Amino acid sequence: MTQTSLNSRSYDQLTASADDIADENNTVIFPPQKISLFHRMIDSFKRAPQSEHVSIEMNQREEGANSNNNVEEDETGLHRTLKNRHLQMIAIGGAIGTGLFVGSGTALASGGPGALVIDFVIIGFMLFNVCMALGELCVIFPVSGSFIVYGSRFLDPAWGFAMGWNYALHRLIVVPLELTVAGIVINYWTTSINVGVWITIFLVFLLVINLFGVRGYGEIEFFMSIIKVIAVIGFIILGIVLVFGGGPNHQYIGGKYWNHPGSFANRFKGVCSVFVTAAFAFGGTELVGLVAAETDNPRKTIPRATKQVFWRITIFYVVSLALIGCLVPYTSPRLLSGSSSYDASASPFVIAIEDAGIKVLPSIFNAVILCAVLSVGNSSVYGASRTLCALAENNQAPKLFTYIDRKGRPLSAVALSIIIGFIAYINCAKVGTQVFQWLLALSGLSSFFTWGSICACHIMFRLAWKAQGHTLDELAFTAPFGILGSCCGLLLNILCLIAQFYIAVSPIHGSVSAQSFFEAYLAAPILIISYIIWKIWKKTPFMRPSTIDLQTGRRMLNVQQLIDEEKAERRTWSIWKKVFYECC
């Protein structure tokens, strides 16, 4: 046998052995190919593969295991990457914005310091119940869209459609509004640059942030909330010092402005007019519910975030606004001297610091206001995109908005939010202000509709929970005031709508006109018409406690086991940690 035939036989034997092995394993392993950064970026924009599971269970991290580094997704493809620190700061600083820093000046001039504090306390109590109800629902149903989905599930699909689109429209319109406001804030330092330049810069800024997905939103909100919280706490400390005469002029102020010119302006009308400003200031509180579907452990983070509402209401709003009433008289012409209701020069915080003779702080506080404006714009892009995505998932919006890429970004919805931002350039023309007033009128009462809907959903959920044989012991988190608190919250929302209607038909200054009425109350008839059209077209049913779906998206938890584990963990804590946990 020749050497060639031996080699040929050896080759045939090796080939046959390889074929046998390939047939046996039925797979061929290739070494991993290195993909360039550019190709990874392009690939990330492709549609995320649809998850086959329906349950919205947390992965093993909640029970303590973390064996892999994969990003968890819900059934829609959104990523659960928000951590506890993100949610805590979103809860604390999420609603600290132009409504508090600037809008409170107009409210002070309209109602006086007494009306300002009373209305914010009432709205704060209402929001406390709303957030607790929302927290209870989000812990057991951490679904994409949160309260948008709850409206269709617990009340009526037609109401979910009308309320959801009203909220989405509100968030979409706020994006170009805040871009314009950011340019106006810059005018505090310089007016030599056209506002369109700043709109372009800030629009690109929002686009870049949202290309980083929910993690980008969370990180930006985390740091901006820290800035806002530090600013408010710093002002409270400064305000106390100034009230007691510790400022540069060493003048004791005390409560003299509460006595003269007085605690209330325009009497009952003044009190009613401040409700809308207070609601605008608290706007964004409901975002804690929207981020539930993108939080890695909603059972623990959502309850803690909702507890922050009490401290935010007490410290950031009531205390700071009470000090504003001591430092700035409601008759001050500077409160109404701004070029718009968002002009930082009309901020009572800035006015109080300037009146005290402090030179540097007004500019610093103006920078804080700029951060607050951009934070609201960023939150609006997030809120609008997630709302549109949820509506599309419920067949209440074009299916185009269900597109979620492999990084968990609802690209189509984000793209629409950014495109709507181009409306901000209208403000470069003289008609810009008038156009924006009508755009805002389309969804001006959105907050009241949304908050009232959350309370109504919680009431129906509790009724359905009881009707279908469940007990409260099965819930991992319950609202402190239960169904009574939601009834109170719903009633207060209705009263605020009545107060706004009263101001619309009987304004404080001047006589009523069709234009002024519809600018204040146009959102109500649009919501009603949307509801009726969808109700007739789709023939949607009213939800009944006995037939409400309590299974889809529900997290099946062994509540008693979780409670026992938490009690065992708390026994190892120090007394200070226990107090901090219960309060925060």
LINHU-V545737 format. One record per residue. N is the residue number from 1. RES is the residue in one letter. PSI is psi as a letter, one per 30 degrees, with the letter a starting at -180 (none if undefined). NEAR is the number of other C-alpha atoms within 10 Angstrom. Layout:
# LINHU-V545737
N/RES/PSI/NEAR + N/RES/PSI/NEAR
This chain:
# LINHU-V545737
1/M/k/5 + 2/T/l/7 + 3/Q/e/8 + 4/T/e/9 + 5/S/e/10 + 6/L/e/11 + 7/N/e/11 + 8/S/e/12 + 9/R/e/12 + 10/S/e/12 + 11/Y/e/12 + 12/D/e/12 + 13/Q/e/12 + 14/L/e/12 + 15/T/e/12 + 16/A/e/12 + 17/S/e/12 + 18/A/e/12 + 19/D/e/13 + 20/D/e/12 + 21/I/e/13 + 22/A/e/13 + 23/D/e/11 + 24/E/e/9 + 25/N/f/9 + 26/N/g/9 + 27/T/k/9 + 28/V/k/8 + 29/I/k/6 + 30/F/k/6 + 31/P/k/5 + 32/P/k/6 + 33/Q/k/6 + 34/K/k/6 + 35/I/k/8 + 36/S/l/8 + 37/L/e/9 + 38/F/e/9 + 39/H/e/9 + 40/R/e/10 + 41/M/e/11 + 42/I/e/9 + 43/D/f/13 + 44/S/f/15 + 45/F/f/18 + 46/K/l/14 + 47/R/k/18 + 48/A/k/18 + 49/P/k/11 + 50/Q/k/11 + 51/S/k/11 + 52/E/f/8 + 53/H/l/9 + 54/V/e/12 + 55/S/k/15 + 56/I/h/20 + 57/E/l/19 + 58/M/l/18 + 59/N/a/16 + 60/Q/f/11 + 61/R/e/12 + 62/E/e/14 + 63/E/g/9 + 64/G/f/8 + 65/A/k/9 + 66/N/i/11 + 67/S/f/9 + 68/N/l/8 + 69/N/g/6 + 70/N/k/7 + 71/V/k/13 + 72/E/k/17 + 73/E/l/22 + 74/D/a/24 + 75/E/f/19 + 76/T/f/23 + 77/G/f/24 + 78/L/k/25 + 79/H/k/23 + 80/R/i/22 + 81/T/f/20 + 82/L/k/23 + 83/K/l/17 + 84/N/e/18 + 85/R/e/14 + 86/H/e/22 + 87/L/e/26 + 88/Q/e/22 + 89/M/e/21 + 90/I/e/29 + 91/A/e/28 + 92/I/e/25 + 93/G/g/29 + 94/G/e/28 + 95/A/g/26 + 96/I/j/28 + 97/G/a/26 + 98/T/f/25 + 99/G/e/24 + 100/L/e/26 + 101/F/e/24 + 102/V/e/24 + 103/G/f/24 + 104/S/f/27 + 105/G/e/31 + 106/T/e/25 + 107/A/e/27 + 108/L/e/31 + 109/A/e/24 + 110/S/e/27 + 111/G/f/26 + 112/G/l/28 + 113/P/e/28 + 114/G/e/19 + 115/A/e/26 + 116/L/e/31 + 117/V/e/26 + 118/I/e/16 + 119/D/e/25 + 120/F/e/23 + 121/V/e/17 + 122/I/e/16 + 123/I/e/22 + 124/G/e/22 + 125/F/e/19 + 126/M/e/22 + 127/L/e/27 + 128/F/e/26 + 129/N/e/29 + 130/V/e/29 + 131/C/e/30 + 132/M/e/27 + 133/A/e/30 + 134/L/e/29 + 135/G/e/30 + 136/E/e/24 + 137/L/e/27 + 138/C/f/28 + 139/V/e/25 + 140/I/f/23 + 141/F/i/23 + 142/P/i/28 + 143/V/l/29 + 144/S/k/28 + 145/G/f/24 + 146/S/c/25 + 147/F/f/29 + 148/I/e/31 + 149/V/e/21 + 150/Y/e/24 + 151/G/e/25 + 152/S/e/24 + 153/R/e/21 + 154/F/f/27 + 155/L/d/23 + 156/D/k/19 + 157/P/e/26 + 158/A/e/25 + 159/W/e/25 + 160/G/e/26 + 161/F/e/25 + 162/A/e/25 + 163/M/e/26 + 164/G/e/29 + 165/W/e/23 + 166/N/e/25 + 167/Y/e/23 + 168/A/e/24 + 169/L/e/21 + 170/H/e/24 + 171/R/e/27 + 172/L/e/26 + 173/I/e/24 + 174/V/f/27 + 175/V/e/30 + 176/P/f/27 + 177/L/e/23 + 178/E/e/27 + 179/L/e/28 + 180/T/e/26 + 181/V/e/27 + 182/A/e/25 + 183/G/e/24 + 184/I/e/24 + 185/V/e/20 + 186/I/e/18 + 187/N/f/17 + 188/Y/e/15 + 189/W/e/10 + 190/T/k/10 + 191/T/g/11 + 192/S/f/7 + 193/I/k/11 + 194/N/k/13 + 195/V/f/22 + 196/G/e/17 + 197/V/e/12 + 198/W/e/18 + 199/I/e/25 + 200/T/e/17 + 201/I/e/12 + 202/F/f/20 + 203/L/e/23 + 204/V/e/12 + 205/F/e/13 + 206/L/e/23 + 207/L/e/16 + 208/V/e/12 + 209/I/e/17 + 210/N/f/21 + 211/L/f/17 + 212/F/g/15 + 213/G/a/21 + 214/V/f/24 + 215/R/e/21 + 216/G/e/15 + 217/Y/e/21 + 218/G/e/23 + 219/E/e/19 + 220/I/e/19 + 221/E/e/26 + 222/F/e/22 + 223/F/e/17 + 224/M/e/21 + 225/S/e/26 + 226/I/e/15 + 227/I/e/17 + 228/K/e/24 + 229/V/e/20 + 230/I/e/14 + 231/A/e/16 + 232/V/e/23 + 233/I/e/15 + 234/G/e/11 + 235/F/e/21 + 236/I/e/20 + 237/I/e/13 + 238/L/e/15 + 239/G/e/25 + 240/I/e/18 + 241/V/e/14 + 242/L/e/24 + 243/V/e/21 + 244/F/g/14 + 245/G/g/16 + 246/G/g/16 + 247/G/a/19 + 248/P/e/10 + 249/N/f/12 + 250/H/h/13 + 251/Q/k/13 + 252/Y/k/14 + 253/I/e/14 + 254/G/b/15 + 255/G/h/17 + 256/K/e/16 + 257/Y/f/20 + 258/W/f/20 + 259/N/e/11 + 260/H/j/11 + 261/P/f/13 + 262/G/l/17 + 263/S/f/23 + 264/F/k/21 + 265/A/k/21 + 266/N/g/16 + 267/R/b/14 + 268/F/e/13 + 269/K/e/19 + 270/G/e/23 + 271/V/e/22 + 272/C/e/25 + 273/S/f/27 + 274/V/f/29 + 275/F/e/25 + 276/V/e/22 + 277/T/e/22 + 278/A/e/24 + 279/A/e/22 + 280/F/e/22 + 281/A/e/23 + 282/F/f/24 + 283/G/k/21 + 284/G/f/22 + 285/T/e/23 + 286/E/f/25 + 287/L/f/21 + 288/V/e/24 + 289/G/e/28 + 290/L/e/23 + 291/V/f/26 + 292/A/e/26 + 293/A/f/29 + 294/E/g/25 + 295/T/k/28 + 296/D/f/22 + 297/N/i/22 + 298/P/f/28 + 299/R/e/22 + 300/K/e/15 + 301/T/e/22 + 302/I/e/29 + 303/P/e/22 + 304/R/e/20 + 305/A/e/25 + 306/T/f/28 + 307/K/f/21 + 308/Q/f/20 + 309/V/e/23 + 310/F/e/19 + 311/W/e/14 + 312/R/e/22 + 313/I/e/20 + 314/T/e/15 + 315/I/e/14 + 316/F/e/21 + 317/Y/d/23 + 318/V/e/20 + 319/V/e/18 + 320/S/e/22 + 321/L/e/25 + 322/A/e/19 + 323/L/e/25 + 324/I/e/27 + 325/G/f/25 + 326/C/f/24 + 327/L/f/26 + 328/V/k/23 + 329/P/k/24 + 330/Y/f/30 + 331/T/f/17 + 332/S/k/14 + 333/P/f/11 + 334/R/f/17 + 335/L/f/26 + 336/L/g/20 + 337/S/f/14 + 338/G/l/16 + 339/S/f/11 + 340/S/l/13 + 341/S/f/20 + 342/Y/g/25 + 343/D/k/23 + 344/A/f/31 + 345/S/f/24 + 346/A/g/24 + 347/S/k/29 + 348/P/f/28 + 349/F/e/27 + 350/V/e/20 + 351/I/e/20 + 352/A/e/22 + 353/I/e/22 + 354/E/e/15 + 355/D/f/13 + 356/A/f/19 + 357/G/g/13 + 358/I/k/13 + 359/K/e/11 + 360/V/e/10 + 361/L/e/14 + 362/P/e/21 + 363/S/e/14 + 364/I/e/13 + 365/F/e/21 + 366/N/e/21 + 367/A/e/17 + 368/V/e/21 + 369/I/e/28 + 370/L/e/22 + 371/C/e/21 + 372/A/e/28 + 373/V/e/26 + 374/L/e/25 + 375/S/e/27 + 376/V/e/26 + 377/G/e/27 + 378/N/e/23 + 379/S/e/25 + 380/S/e/24 + 381/V/e/29 + 382/Y/e/26 + 383/G/e/25 + 384/A/e/26 + 385/S/e/28 + 386/R/e/27 + 387/T/e/28 + 388/L/e/31 + 389/C/e/29 + 390/A/e/25 + 391/L/e/26 + 392/A/e/18 + 393/E/f/20 + 394/N/g/19 + 395/N/h/12 + 396/Q/g/19 + 397/A/l/18 + 398/P/k/13 + 399/K/f/15 + 400/L/e/15 + 401/F/f/23 + 402/T/f/25 + 403/Y/j/22 + 404/I/k/24 + 405/D/a/20 + 406/R/f/17 + 407/K/g/24 + 408/G/g/26 + 409/R/k/26 + 410/P/i/30 + 411/L/e/24 + 412/S/e/18 + 413/A/e/24 + 414/V/e/24 + 415/A/e/16 + 416/L/e/16 + 417/S/e/28 + 418/I/e/20 + 419/I/e/14 + 420/I/f/16 + 421/G/f/26 + 422/F/f/15 + 423/I/f/18 + 424/A/f/24 + 425/Y/f/18 + 426/I/f/17 + 427/N/f/19 + 428/C/f/14 + 429/A/l/8 + 430/K/f/9 + 431/V/f/10 + 432/G/e/14 + 433/T/e/14 + 434/Q/e/11 + 435/V/e/14 + 436/F/e/19 + 437/Q/e/13 + 438/W/e/16 + 439/L/e/19 + 440/L/e/22 + 441/A/f/20 + 442/L/f/24 + 443/S/g/29 + 444/G/f/24 + 445/L/g/25 + 446/S/e/27 + 447/S/e/23 + 448/F/e/21 + 449/F/e/23 + 450/T/e/22 + 451/W/e/27 + 452/G/e/23 + 453/S/e/25 + 454/I/e/28 + 455/C/e/30 + 456/A/e/23 + 457/C/e/24 + 458/H/e/29 + 459/I/e/23 + 460/M/e/20 + 461/F/e/24 + 462/R/e/18 + 463/L/e/16 + 464/A/e/21 + 465/W/e/19 + 466/K/e/14 + 467/A/f/15 + 468/Q/g/14 + 469/G/g/8 + 470/H/l/12 + 471/T/l/11 + 472/L/f/11 + 473/D/f/10 + 474/E/f/15 + 475/L/k/17 + 476/A/f/19 + 477/F/k/21 + 478/T/k/20 + 479/A/k/22 + 480/P/e/13 + 481/F/g/14 + 482/G/b/16 + 483/I/f/21 + 484/L/e/14 + 485/G/e/22 + 486/S/e/29 + 487/C/e/19 + 488/C/e/18 + 489/G/e/28 + 490/L/e/24 + 491/L/e/16 + 492/L/e/20 + 493/N/e/24 + 494/I/e/15 + 495/L/e/15 + 496/C/e/23 + 497/L/e/20 + 498/I/e/13 + 499/A/e/19 + 500/Q/e/22 + 501/F/e/18 + 502/Y/e/15 + 503/I/e/20 + 504/A/e/22 + 505/V/f/17 + 506/S/i/15 + 507/P/l/18 + 508/I/e/17 + 509/H/k/8 + 510/G/a/7 + 511/S/l/10 + 512/V/k/14 + 513/S/l/13 + 514/A/e/9 + 515/Q/e/11 + 516/S/e/15 + 517/F/e/18 + 518/F/f/17 + 519/E/f/19 + 520/A/f/23 + 521/Y/g/21 + 522/L/e/20 + 523/A/e/21 + 524/A/e/21 + 525/P/e/12 + 526/I/e/15 + 527/L/e/22 + 528/I/e/13 + 529/I/e/12 + 530/S/e/18 + 531/Y/e/20 + 532/I/e/15 + 533/I/e/13 + 534/W/e/18 + 535/K/e/19 + 536/I/e/10 + 537/W/e/10 + 538/K/f/10 + 539/K/h/12 + 540/T/k/14 + 541/P/l/12 + 542/F/k/15 + 543/M/k/18 + 544/R/k/16 + 545/P/e/19 + 546/S/f/13 + 547/T/f/11 + 548/I/k/19 + 549/D/j/16 + 550/L/g/16 + 551/Q/e/11 + 552/T/k/12 + 553/G/g/18 + 554/R/k/19 + 555/R/j/19 + 556/M/j/14 + 557/L/k/14 + 558/N/i/11 + 559/V/e/14 + 560/Q/e/13 + 561/Q/e/10 + 562/L/e/13 + 563/I/e/12 + 564/D/e/11 + 565/E/e/11 + 566/E/e/11 + 567/K/e/11 + 568/A/e/11 + 569/E/e/10 + 570/R/f/14 + 571/R/f/10 + 572/T/f/10 + 573/W/l/11 + 574/S/l/9 + 575/I/e/11 + 576/W/e/8 + 577/K/e/12 + 578/K/e/14 + 579/V/e/11 + 580/F/e/9 + 581/Y/e/12 + 582/E/e/9 + 583/C/e/12 + 584/C/none/16
